[in-house]
Amino acid sequence: MPRMDGIELLPRLQDKAPTPVIFLTSKDDEVDELHGLRMGADDYIKKPFSQRLLIERIKAVMRRIEAQKADDGSESETAIKRGDMTLDPAQHVCKWKDKAVNLTVTEFLIIQALAARPGHVKSRDQLIDAAYGENIYVDDRTIDSHIKRLRKKFRHVDDEFANIETLYGVGYKYREADA
């Protein structure tokens, strides 16, 4: 891309609307791939590439989104309310204290997995499966980056947000505000 690279474009896209993103790039360094995934990309394909591979990766991202919607029919059709947070999987809308929080598909799937069972700890591997599916390898530290970005986005609308807890060496959990 002549005027900006994908890393610069990705946050701009995600600020406007949650969009599945697959990087198609000539950068072949592992650090670039990790950075792209940590920024919120759903997949990363290095050039030269097979068109069949690209099509299958697109299908995989779409299957993951559809599977998450169909995983639990009742939850996918109705909004999930957890304290000050509302998640609407059918419309891919997240609100905190009635303010919109713009999340990538991956971030949405992670917070949805955490909020599905407040107080229950989810390991990094469980969150990887929830966000990426079981057949895709992602470094478990990528989840840490997603959690960091989630906290930042929630704190952008509420400085006191502290509902995603880290249990060092174990994983993460969603904590509802005390009643």
Accessible surface in RSA format (square Angstrom, percent):
REM  Atomic radii and reference values for relative SASA: ProtOr
REM  Chains: A
REM  Algorithm: Lee & Richards
REM  Probe-radius: 1.40
REM  Slices: 20
REM RES _ NUM      All-atoms   Total-Side   Main-Chain    Non-polar    All polar
REM                ABS   REL    ABS   REL    ABS   REL    ABS   REL    ABS   REL
RES MET A   1   139.38  72.2  71.54  47.3  67.84 161.5  49.70  42.3  89.68 118.8
RES PRO A   2   137.10  99.9  93.57  85.3  43.53 158.2 106.08  87.6  31.02 192.8
RES ARG A   3   222.48  93.4 187.51  95.6  34.97  83.3  71.08  97.1 151.40  91.8
RES MET A   4    45.25  23.4  37.99  25.1   7.26  17.3  44.19  37.6   1.06   1.4
RES ASP A   5    53.46  37.4  48.78  48.6   4.68  11.1  30.12  70.9  23.33  23.3
RES GLY A   6    19.93  24.6   0.00   N/A  19.93  24.6  10.40  28.5   9.53  21.3
RES ILE A   7    40.17  22.9  38.95  29.0   1.22   3.0  38.95  28.0   1.22   3.3
RES GLU A   8    92.62  53.2  82.21  62.2  10.41  24.8  37.39  72.3  55.23  45.1
RES LEU A   9    56.86  31.7  56.86  40.7   0.00   0.0  56.86  39.9   0.00   0.0
RES LEU A  10     2.46   1.4   1.33   1.0   1.13   2.8   2.16   1.5   0.30   0.8
RES PRO A  11    49.84  36.3  45.82  41.8   4.03  14.6  49.84  41.2   0.00   0.0
RES ARG A  12   130.47  54.8 127.09  64.8   3.38   8.0  43.82  59.9  86.65  52.5
RES LEU A  13    65.89  36.7  64.19  45.9   1.70   4.3  64.72  45.4   1.17   3.2
RES GLN A  14     3.51   2.0   2.81   2.1   0.70   1.7   2.93   6.2   0.58   0.4
RES ASP A  15    91.25  63.9  80.38  80.0  10.88  25.7  22.94  54.0  68.32  68.1
RES LYS A  16   174.75  85.3 139.95  85.9  34.80  82.9  90.02  81.0  84.73  90.2
RES ALA A  17    48.40  44.5  46.77  72.2   1.63   3.7  48.37  68.1   0.03   0.1
RES PRO A  18    44.96  32.8  26.23  23.9  18.73  68.1  26.23  21.7  18.73 116.4
RES THR A  19    47.53  33.8  46.81  47.5   0.72   1.7  36.69  49.3  10.84  16.4
RES PRO A  20    49.17  35.8  33.41  30.5  15.76  57.3  33.77  27.9  15.39  95.7
RES VAL A  21    19.72  13.0  15.86  14.4   3.86   9.3  19.72  17.1   0.00   0.0
RES ILE A  22    40.50  23.0  15.88  11.8  24.61  59.3  15.88  11.4  24.61  66.8
RES PHE A  23    22.77  11.4  20.91  13.0   1.86   4.8  22.77  13.8   0.00   0.0
RES LEU A  24    68.48  38.1  44.13  31.6  24.35  61.2  44.13  31.0  24.35  65.5
RES THR A  25    21.94  15.6  18.48  18.7   3.46   8.2  12.63  17.0   9.31  14.1
RES SER A  26    83.13  70.2  63.98  85.4  19.15  44.1  30.94  65.9  52.19  73.1
RES LYS A  27    93.87  45.8  86.67  53.2   7.20  17.1  69.30  62.4  24.56  26.2
RES ASP A  28   102.71  71.9  87.40  87.0  15.30  36.2  14.02  33.0  88.69  88.4
RES ASP A  29    77.12  54.0  71.64  71.3   5.48  13.0  23.76  55.9  53.36  53.2
RES GLU A  30   118.79  68.2 115.11  87.1   3.69   8.8  39.29  76.0  79.50  64.9
RES VAL A  31   101.15  66.6 100.56  91.0   0.59   1.4 100.68  87.5   0.47   1.3
RES ASP A  32    45.27  31.7  42.23  42.0   3.04   7.2   4.14   9.7  41.14  41.0
RES GLU A  33    46.86  26.9  46.86  35.5   0.00   0.0   6.61  12.8  40.25  32.9
RES LEU A  34    40.65  22.6  40.65  29.1   0.00   0.0  40.65  28.5   0.00   0.0
RES HIS A  35    84.35  46.1  82.15  57.1   2.20   5.6  54.96  56.6  29.39  34.2
RES GLY A  36     0.00   0.0   0.00   N/A   0.00   0.0   0.00   0.0   0.00   0.0
RES LEU A  37    17.19   9.6  17.19  12.3   0.00   0.0  17.19  12.1   0.00   0.0
RES ARG A  38    78.37  32.9  77.44  39.5   0.93   2.2  18.96  25.9  59.41  36.0
RES MET A  39    43.67  22.6  42.85  28.4   0.82   1.9  23.37  19.9  20.30  26.9
RES GLY A  40     0.11   0.1   0.00   N/A   0.11   0.1   0.00   0.0   0.11   0.2
RES ALA A  41     0.00   0.0   0.00   0.0   0.00   0.0   0.00   0.0   0.00   0.0
RES ASP A  42     2.66   1.9   1.23   1.2   1.43   3.4   0.00   0.0   2.66   2.7
RES ASP A  43    13.68   9.6  12.92  12.9   0.76   1.8   0.91   2.2  12.77  12.7
RES TYR A  44    14.05   6.6   6.37   3.6   7.68  20.0   4.48   3.4   9.57  11.8
RES ILE A  45     5.23   3.0   2.92   2.2   2.31   5.6   5.23   3.8   0.00   0.0
RES LYS A  46    79.05  38.6  69.59  42.7   9.46  22.5  33.08  29.8  45.96  49.0
RES LYS A  47   103.62  50.5  88.30  54.2  15.32  36.5  35.41  31.9  68.20  72.7
RES PRO A  48   136.22  99.3 114.00 103.9  22.22  80.8 119.36  98.6  16.85 104.7
RES PHE A  49    68.24  34.1  37.65  23.3  30.58  79.6  45.24  27.4  23.00  65.8
RES SER A  50    50.63  42.8  38.75  51.7  11.88  27.4  42.16  89.8   8.47  11.9
RES GLN A  51   135.50  75.8 130.05  95.0   5.45  13.0  33.42  71.1 102.08  77.4
RES ARG A  52   195.66  82.2 193.20  98.5   2.47   5.9  76.87 105.1 118.79  72.0
RES LEU A  53    72.12  40.2  67.35  48.2   4.77  12.0  71.28  50.1   0.84   2.3
RES LEU A  54    37.65  21.0  37.65  26.9   0.00   0.0  37.65  26.4   0.00   0.0
RES ILE A  55    87.38  49.7  87.02  64.8   0.36   0.9  87.33  62.9   0.05   0.1
RES GLU A  56    87.07  50.0  85.39  64.6   1.68   4.0  43.02  83.2  44.05  36.0
RES ARG A  57    74.90  31.4  74.11  37.8   0.78   1.9  13.82  18.9  61.08  37.0
RES ILE A  58    78.32  44.6  78.19  58.2   0.13   0.3  78.29  56.4   0.03   0.1
RES LYS A  59   101.80  49.7  98.93  60.7   2.87   6.8  59.03  53.1  42.78  45.6
RES ALA A  60    22.57  20.7  18.99  29.3   3.58   8.1  19.58  27.6   2.98   7.9
RES VAL A  61     3.58   2.4   3.58   3.2   0.00   0.0   3.58   3.1   0.00   0.0
RES MET A  62    88.93  46.1  88.84  58.8   0.09   0.2  76.78  65.3  12.16  16.1
RES ARG A  63   141.19  59.3 137.03  69.9   4.15   9.9  74.60 102.0  66.59  40.4
RES ARG A  64    20.73   8.7  13.96   7.1   6.77  16.1  17.76  24.3   2.97   1.8
RES ILE A  65    25.39  14.4  24.57  18.3   0.81   2.0  24.80  17.9   0.59   1.6
RES GLU A  66    90.98  52.2  89.79  67.9   1.19   2.8  43.54  84.2  47.44  38.7
RES ALA A  67    60.64  55.8  49.63  76.6  11.02  25.1  57.68  81.2   2.96   7.8
RES GLN A  68    37.48  21.0  32.33  23.6   5.15  12.3   6.59  14.0  30.89  23.4
RES LYS A  69    80.45  39.2  78.78  48.3   1.68   4.0  41.14  37.0  39.31  41.9
RES ALA A  70    78.69  72.4  52.88  81.6  25.81  58.7  60.36  85.0  18.33  48.5
RES ASP A  71   114.81  80.4  81.78  81.4  33.03  78.1  16.12  37.9  98.69  98.4
RES ASP A  72    64.31  45.1  59.69  59.4   4.62  10.9  23.53  55.4  40.79  40.7
RES GLY A  73    42.79  52.8   0.00   N/A  42.79  52.8  32.91  90.3   9.88  22.1
RES SER A  74    80.53  68.1  64.83  86.5  15.71  36.2  58.31 124.2  22.22  31.1
RES GLU A  75    50.75  29.1  49.91  37.8   0.85   2.0  24.17  46.7  26.59  21.7
RES SER A  76     5.98   5.1   4.42   5.9   1.55   3.6   2.51   5.4   3.46   4.9
RES GLU A  77   128.11  73.6 108.39  82.0  19.72  47.0  40.59  78.5  87.53  71.5
RES THR A  78    83.62  59.5  79.57  80.7   4.05   9.6  69.47  93.3  14.15  21.4
RES ALA A  79    55.97  51.5  30.27  46.7  25.70  58.5  30.27  42.6  25.70  68.1
RES ILE A  80     8.49   4.8   4.85   3.6   3.64   8.8   8.47   6.1   0.03   0.1
RES LYS A  81   125.43  61.2 109.85  67.4  15.58  37.1  86.53  77.9  38.90  41.4
RES ARG A  82    50.13  21.0  50.04  25.5   0.09   0.2   1.69   2.3  48.44  29.4
RES GLY A  83    34.38  42.4   0.00   N/A  34.38  42.4  23.25  63.8  11.13  24.9
RES ASP A  84    50.81  35.6  46.73  46.5   4.08   9.7   2.19   5.2  48.62  48.5
RES MET A  85     0.06   0.0   0.06   0.0   0.00   0.0   0.04   0.0   0.02   0.0
RES THR A  86    36.64  26.1  36.25  36.8   0.38   0.9  27.44  36.9   9.20  13.9
RES LEU A  87     0.00   0.0   0.00   0.0   0.00   0.0   0.00   0.0   0.00   0.0
RES ASP A  88    27.58  19.3  27.52  27.4   0.06   0.1   5.80  13.7  21.77  21.7
RES PRO A  89     8.58   6.3   4.27   3.9   4.30  15.6   4.38   3.6   4.19  26.1
RES ALA A  90    53.94  49.6  25.76  39.7  28.18  64.1  29.71  41.8  24.23  64.2
RES GLN A  91   131.41  73.5 107.07  78.3  24.34  57.9  33.96  72.3  97.44  73.9
RES HIS A  92    46.20  25.3  38.61  26.8   7.59  19.4  25.81  26.6  20.39  23.7
RES VAL A  93    50.56  33.3  47.35  42.9   3.21   7.7  50.24  43.7   0.32   0.9
RES CYS A  94     4.74   3.6   0.96   1.1   3.78   8.9   0.96   2.4   3.78   4.1
RES LYS A  95    83.63  40.8  83.54  51.3   0.09   0.2  29.18  26.3  54.46  58.0
RES TRP A  96     5.15   2.1   5.06   2.4   0.09   0.2   5.06   2.7   0.09   0.1
RES LYS A  97   104.16  50.8  83.89  51.5  20.27  48.3  55.71  50.1  48.46  51.6
RES ASP A  98   127.53  89.3 104.52 104.0  23.01  54.4  28.28  66.6  99.25  99.0
RES LYS A  99   114.37  55.8 110.28  67.7   4.09   9.7  69.83  62.9  44.54  47.4
RES ALA A 100    64.41  59.2  45.66  70.5  18.75  42.7  45.66  64.3  18.75  49.7
RES VAL A 101     7.51   4.9   0.69   0.6   6.82  16.4   2.99   2.6   4.52  12.3
RES ASN A 102    69.15  47.7  61.58  59.5   7.56  18.2   7.43  17.9  61.71  59.6
RES LEU A 103     2.77   1.5   0.91   0.6   1.86   4.7   0.96   0.7   1.81   4.9
RES THR A 104     0.65   0.5   0.65   0.7   0.00   0.0   0.65   0.9   0.00   0.0
RES VAL A 105    10.75   7.1  10.53   9.5   0.22   0.5  10.53   9.1   0.22   0.6
RES THR A 106     0.26   0.2   0.17   0.2   0.09   0.2   0.05   0.1   0.21   0.3
RES GLU A 107     0.00   0.0   0.00   0.0   0.00   0.0   0.00   0.0   0.00   0.0
RES PHE A 108     6.31   3.2   6.31   3.9   0.00   0.0   6.31   3.8   0.00   0.0
RES LEU A 109     7.99   4.5   7.99   5.7   0.00   0.0   7.99   5.6   0.00   0.0
RES ILE A 110     0.00   0.0   0.00   0.0   0.00   0.0   0.00   0.0   0.00   0.0
RES ILE A 111     0.00   0.0   0.00   0.0   0.00   0.0   0.00   0.0   0.00   0.0
RES GLN A 112    10.54   5.9  10.46   7.6   0.08   0.2   3.92   8.3   6.62   5.0
RES ALA A 113    10.40   9.6   4.55   7.0   5.85  13.3  10.38  14.6   0.01   0.0
RES LEU A 114     0.44   0.2   0.00   0.0   0.44   1.1   0.00   0.0   0.44   1.2
RES ALA A 115     0.00   0.0   0.00   0.0   0.00   0.0   0.00   0.0   0.00   0.0
RES ALA A 116    33.90  31.2  21.97  33.9  11.93  27.1  21.97  30.9  11.93  31.6
RES ARG A 117   131.56  55.2 127.92  65.2   3.64   8.7  41.03  56.1  90.52  54.9
RES PRO A 118    39.16  28.5  24.63  22.4  14.53  52.8  24.90  20.6  14.26  88.6
RES GLY A 119    43.82  54.0   0.00   N/A  43.82  54.0  26.08  71.6  17.74  39.7
RES HIS A 120    89.53  48.9  86.05  59.8   3.49   8.9  69.13  71.2  20.40  23.7
RES VAL A 121    54.12  35.6  30.84  27.9  23.28  56.1  30.84  26.8  23.28  63.1
RES LYS A 122    47.07  23.0  47.07  28.9   0.00   0.0   6.22   5.6  40.85  43.5
RES SER A 123    38.50  32.5  37.33  49.8   1.18   2.7  32.46  69.1   6.04   8.5
RES ARG A 124    52.53  22.1  50.54  25.8   1.99   4.7   6.88   9.4  45.65  27.7
RES ASP A 125    96.48  67.6  94.96  94.5   1.52   3.6  28.46  67.0  68.02  67.8
RES GLN A 126    91.28  51.0  84.74  61.9   6.54  15.6  29.32  62.4  61.96  47.0
RES LEU A 127     0.01   0.0   0.01   0.0   0.00   0.0   0.01   0.0   0.00   0.0
RES ILE A 128    14.08   8.0  14.08  10.5   0.00   0.0  14.08  10.1   0.00   0.0
RES ASP A 129    66.37  46.5  56.34  56.1  10.03  23.7  14.05  33.1  52.31  52.2
RES ALA A 130    24.87  22.9  12.67  19.5  12.20  27.8  22.28  31.4   2.59   6.9
RES ALA A 131     0.23   0.2   0.00   0.0   0.23   0.5   0.00   0.0   0.23   0.6
RES TYR A 132     2.37   1.1   0.52   0.3   1.85   4.8   0.52   0.4   1.85   2.3
RES GLY A 133    21.96  27.1   0.00   N/A  21.96  27.1  21.60  59.3   0.35   0.8
RES GLU A 134   147.28  84.6 114.24  86.4  33.04  78.7  31.78  61.5 115.50  94.3
RES ASN A 135   151.90 104.8 115.79 111.9  36.11  86.9  37.32  89.8 114.58 110.7
RES ILE A 136    49.34  28.1  39.33  29.3  10.01  24.1  43.08  31.0   6.27  17.0
RES TYR A 137   189.39  88.4 161.32  91.8  28.06  73.0 134.83 101.3  54.55  67.3
RES VAL A 138     8.47   5.6   2.02   1.8   6.45  15.5   3.66   3.2   4.81  13.0
RES ASP A 139    46.86  32.8  42.91  42.7   3.95   9.3   4.92  11.6  41.94  41.8
RES ASP A 140    59.22  41.5  55.15  54.9   4.07   9.6   8.03  18.9  51.19  51.1
RES ARG A 141   123.68  51.9 122.52  62.5   1.16   2.8  38.59  52.7  85.09  51.6
RES THR A 142     0.15   0.1   0.15   0.1   0.00   0.0   0.00   0.0   0.15   0.2
RES ILE A 143     0.00   0.0   0.00   0.0   0.00   0.0   0.00   0.0   0.00   0.0
RES ASP A 144    33.06  23.2  28.43  28.3   4.63  11.0  23.91  56.3   9.14   9.1
RES SER A 145    25.08  21.2  21.42  28.6   3.66   8.4  10.00  21.3  15.08  21.1
RES HIS A 146     0.00   0.0   0.00   0.0   0.00   0.0   0.00   0.0   0.00   0.0
RES ILE A 147     0.99   0.6   0.99   0.7   0.00   0.0   0.99   0.7   0.00   0.0
RES LYS A 148   153.84  75.1 150.42  92.3   3.42   8.1  94.03  84.6  59.82  63.7
RES ARG A 149    46.22  19.4  45.68  23.3   0.54   1.3  27.43  37.5  18.79  11.4
RES LEU A 150     0.00   0.0   0.00   0.0   0.00   0.0   0.00   0.0   0.00   0.0
RES ARG A 151    48.34  20.3  48.34  24.6   0.00   0.0  10.43  14.3  37.92  23.0
RES LYS A 152   154.93  75.6 148.86  91.3   6.06  14.4  96.05  86.5  58.88  62.7
RES LYS A 153    43.99  21.5  39.05  24.0   4.94  11.8  39.17  35.3   4.83   5.1
RES PHE A 154     0.00   0.0   0.00   0.0   0.00   0.0   0.00   0.0   0.00   0.0
RES ARG A 155   102.73  43.1  99.66  50.8   3.07   7.3  32.56  44.5  70.17  42.5
RES HIS A 156   162.18  88.6 130.72  90.9  31.46  80.5  86.46  89.1  75.73  88.1
RES VAL A 157    30.66  20.2  15.84  14.3  14.82  35.7  21.16  18.4   9.50  25.8
RES ASP A 158    21.90  15.3  15.69  15.6   6.21  14.7   8.05  19.0  13.85  13.8
RES ASP A 159   129.59  90.8 105.58 105.1  24.02  56.8  33.04  77.7  96.56  96.3
RES GLU A 160   150.05  86.1 126.54  95.7  23.51  56.0  48.74  94.3 101.31  82.7
RES PHE A 161     3.51   1.8   0.17   0.1   3.35   8.7   1.36   0.8   2.15   6.2
RES ALA A 162    47.83  44.0  41.11  63.4   6.71  15.3  43.86  61.8   3.96  10.5
RES ASN A 163    10.38   7.2  10.38  10.0   0.00   0.0   0.00   0.0  10.38  10.0
RES ILE A 164     6.64   3.8   0.00   0.0   6.64  16.0   0.00   0.0   6.64  18.0
RES GLU A 165    50.01  28.7  46.34  35.1   3.67   8.7  23.13  44.7  26.88  21.9
RES THR A 166    40.86  29.1  19.59  19.9  21.27  50.7  15.40  20.7  25.45  38.5
RES LEU A 167    53.12  29.6  47.74  34.2   5.38  13.5  52.60  36.9   0.52   1.4
RES TYR A 168   193.93  90.5 169.59  96.5  24.34  63.3 129.17  97.1  64.77  79.8
RES GLY A 169    80.30  99.0   0.00   N/A  80.30  99.0  38.24 104.9  42.06  94.2
RES VAL A 170    86.58  57.0  72.26  65.4  14.32  34.5  76.61  66.6   9.98  27.1
RES GLY A 171     3.80   4.7   0.00   N/A   3.80   4.7   2.39   6.6   1.41   3.2
RES TYR A 172    10.57   4.9  10.57   6.0   0.00   0.0   1.48   1.1   9.09  11.2
RES LYS A 173    48.04  23.4  48.04  29.5   0.00   0.0   2.56   2.3  45.48  48.4
RES TYR A 174     0.20   0.1   0.20   0.1   0.00   0.0   0.00   0.0   0.20   0.2
RES ARG A 175    82.12  34.5  80.41  41.0   1.70   4.0  37.96  51.9  44.15  26.8
RES GLU A 176    69.74  40.0  60.66  45.9   9.08  21.6  16.88  32.7  52.86  43.2
RES ALA A 177    55.45  51.0  39.83  61.5  15.62  35.5  41.08  57.8  14.37  38.1
RES ASP A 178   130.48  91.4 100.54 100.1  29.94  70.8  38.30  90.1  92.18  91.9
RES ALA A 179   151.88 139.7  72.38 111.7  79.51 180.9 108.18 152.4  43.70 115.8
END  Absolute sums over single chains surface
CHAIN  1 A    10351.5       8691.3       1660.2       5374.8       4976.7
END  Absolute sums over all chains
TOTAL         10351.5       8691.3       1660.2       5374.8       4976.7
